[in-house]
Amino acid sequence: MEKIKTKEYAINDDLVINKITVNYCTESDIDDSDNELELSIMHQGAGFYYIMKTERFAFDDIDFMIRILQDFKEKANIEDYSQRDTDVPHKTKK
């Protein structure tokens, strides 16, 4: 079975995902409430944008945040646009 990709547009009979949201939660460092971080990726017409939403998400180790971002990247399953010369706003042709 072919994996469904997170990509901008469906081509022919493609089935695509254009929005994914994952909520990460840890025990709070100050009270009984949880630290919550919502990460989303959404196609906004000009491409995909990553969105971070939180009221408060405390951590004491940068590697912890890197681990969360790596996990989200895997879950989002974004088609790799870094190798393309077109449709990538931040990449310039040589």
C-alpha positions as CSV (number, residue, x, y, z in Angstrom):
1,M,0.0,0.0,0.0
2,E,1.4,3.4,-1.0
3,K,2.0,5.9,1.8
4,I,-0.2,9.0,1.7
5,K,2.1,12.1,1.4
6,T,1.7,15.5,2.9
7,K,2.0,17.6,-0.2
8,E,0.7,20.8,-1.7
9,Y,-1.7,19.6,-4.3
10,A,-3.2,16.3,-5.4
11,I,-2.1,15.3,-8.9
12,N,-4.3,12.9,-10.9
13,D,-5.7,10.4,-8.5
14,D,-3.4,11.3,-5.6
15,L,-4.7,11.4,-2.1
16,V,-2.8,14.1,-0.1
17,I,-2.8,15.5,3.4
18,N,-2.5,19.3,3.6
19,K,-2.8,19.9,7.4
20,I,-1.4,17.9,10.3
21,T,-1.5,18.9,14.0
22,V,0.2,17.1,16.9
23,N,-0.1,18.1,20.6
24,Y,3.0,17.4,22.8
25,C,2.5,17.5,26.5
26,T,4.9,17.2,29.5
27,E,4.5,17.5,33.2
28,S,4.6,21.1,34.4
29,D,7.7,22.5,36.2
30,I,5.7,24.9,38.4
31,D,2.2,23.5,39.2
32,D,-0.2,20.7,38.5
33,S,-1.0,21.7,34.9
34,D,0.7,20.3,31.9
35,N,3.0,22.0,29.5
36,E,1.4,21.8,26.1
37,L,2.9,22.5,22.7
38,E,0.8,22.3,19.6
39,L,2.7,21.9,16.3
40,S,1.0,22.1,13.0
41,I,1.9,22.1,9.4
42,M,-0.5,23.6,6.9
43,H,-0.6,24.5,3.3
44,Q,-1.4,28.2,3.0
45,G,-1.5,28.6,-0.8
46,A,2.2,29.6,-1.2
47,G,3.5,26.4,0.4
48,F,3.7,24.7,3.7
49,Y,4.2,26.6,7.0
50,Y,5.0,25.3,10.4
51,I,2.9,26.7,13.2
52,M,3.8,26.5,16.9
53,K,1.1,27.3,19.5
54,T,1.5,27.3,23.2
55,E,0.5,29.2,26.3
56,R,3.6,27.9,28.0
57,F,6.0,25.1,27.3
58,A,9.1,25.0,29.5
59,F,12.1,22.8,28.8
60,D,15.7,22.8,30.2
61,D,17.5,21.1,27.4
62,I,17.7,22.2,23.7
63,D,18.1,18.5,22.7
64,F,14.6,17.9,24.1
65,M,13.1,20.5,21.7
66,I,15.1,19.2,18.8
67,R,13.8,15.7,19.6
68,I,10.2,17.0,19.5
69,L,10.8,18.8,16.1
70,Q,12.4,15.7,14.6
71,D,9.4,13.6,15.8
72,F,7.0,16.1,14.2
73,K,9.0,16.2,11.0
74,E,8.6,12.4,10.8
75,K,4.9,12.4,11.6
76,A,4.3,15.2,9.1
77,N,5.9,13.2,6.2
78,I,6.4,16.3,4.1
79,E,7.4,15.8,0.5
80,D,11.0,16.9,0.2
81,Y,11.0,20.2,-1.7
82,S,14.7,21.0,-0.9
83,Q,15.8,19.2,-4.1
84,R,13.5,21.2,-6.4
85,D,14.5,24.4,-8.2
86,T,10.9,25.7,-8.5
87,D,8.0,26.4,-6.1
88,V,10.4,26.9,-3.2
89,P,10.2,30.6,-2.1
90,H,13.6,30.5,-0.2
91,K,15.6,28.8,-2.9
92,T,17.2,30.8,-5.7
93,K,18.4,29.5,-9.1
94,K,22.1,29.6,-9.8
